[in-house]
Amino acid sequence: MFEDDEDEFRSCCGDEDELEEMDEFSVRMLFKGVSVLGVSGIGVMMEGPNTDHVIQVQKRLEFFVEEDVADYLALMDGLFEAIRHNIKRVYAFTNSQILFDQITNQETLENPLLMALKQRILEHVENLEHFVLKHVLDVNLDPPLHLARVAIGVVCDDANVYPTVEKCLICCEDKPAFMMIALRCSHKCCSHCIKGYVDEKVGLSEVPIRCPSPKCRYYISTPEHKLFLPVGSFMLLEEALLEPNARVCDKFYCPFDNCAVLLDPSADVDSTDNCVKCPVCRRFVCVKCGVCWHSSVSCDEFQKGLTEEMDAIDADLAFDC
């Protein structure tokens, strides 16, 4: 059930008759997603018929997403948490006409991500006895908004704590610490600048993407890109990496699990022994074999030994069968 009724429900505490019908298995839900300064988070506040029955959801998202996507995720996670607490009836409130129309309209959404999230939301709704989504223009969303902002570090519950500032490598301005993206090479940029830098490189097909520090040879890893790129930008990056003209043919990843950065062997390879030193973990890697440097044996001997080892494994598996 969905309602667009701004006059009857002017706040989440609205109608007295409905309040009397609520029991321990009913909640009013306020939800809000936040995307600011390269980070995203969600906040959900659910209250039952008495103030002792409060359920909160507060989360910093792994991906940076657009704010409309964050709102969808807040509603989806709120419903999941309500079901987990054995709630049967949910009365949810939003001040977004767009979100209300998209959720209530049966037509397919143009944005595939929003469409997928909408389907998940409707699946959660099917597990409830009763669900009402109300569009209320002036509903007070400060409680879930505060939860989301605290989750991403934009505000702090302790009023005596002031945000520290750090200098951005790209714009050279002092920015709040929560805005900064620290790459594994230790260089730091504000989320706004690094996103613009990556978007520009993707547009020019200059991928994979180096750290913006002029003398740094570090390539930004995929997990790092996920921290500050919106989903759309990250998808464009992945597509660019798959393009035939992407400059990745002569590069490979450091073989050490606790590093795994992209290496450029053309930068500082010793042509005599095909050895390169990882600029991040500072360990030596064999370019030809793509493994840690094996100074005691040649590449041909190493490859031969590897082949014999694999043959032995295959033989053991065949014997077990």
RAVEN-V848750 format. One record per run of one state. SS is the DSSP state (alpha for helix, beta for strand, coil for the rest). FROM is the first residue (numbers start at 1). TO is the last residue. If there is no record, write none. Layout:
((SS	FROM	TO) (SS	FROM	TO))
//
This chain:
((coil	1	1) (beta	2	3) (coil	4	15) (alpha	16	21) (coil	22	25) (beta	26	36) (coil	37	38) (beta	39	47) (coil	48	53) (beta	54	60) (coil	61	66) (alpha	67	84) (coil	85	88) (beta	89	94) (coil	95	96) (alpha	97	104) (coil	105	111) (alpha	112	125) (coil	126	129) (beta	130	135) (coil	136	141) (alpha	142	152) (coil	153	164) (beta	165	167) (coil	168	173) (beta	174	176) (alpha	177	179) (beta	180	182) (coil	183	187) (beta	188	190) (alpha	191	203) (coil	204	209) (beta	210	210) (coil	211	218) (beta	219	219) (coil	220	221) (alpha	222	228) (coil	229	230) (alpha	231	242) (coil	243	250) (beta	251	253) (coil	254	261) (beta	262	264) (alpha	265	268) (coil	269	269) (beta	270	270) (coil	271	274) (beta	275	277) (coil	278	283) (beta	284	286) (coil	287	290) (beta	291	292) (coil	293	298) (alpha	299	320) (coil	321	321))
//
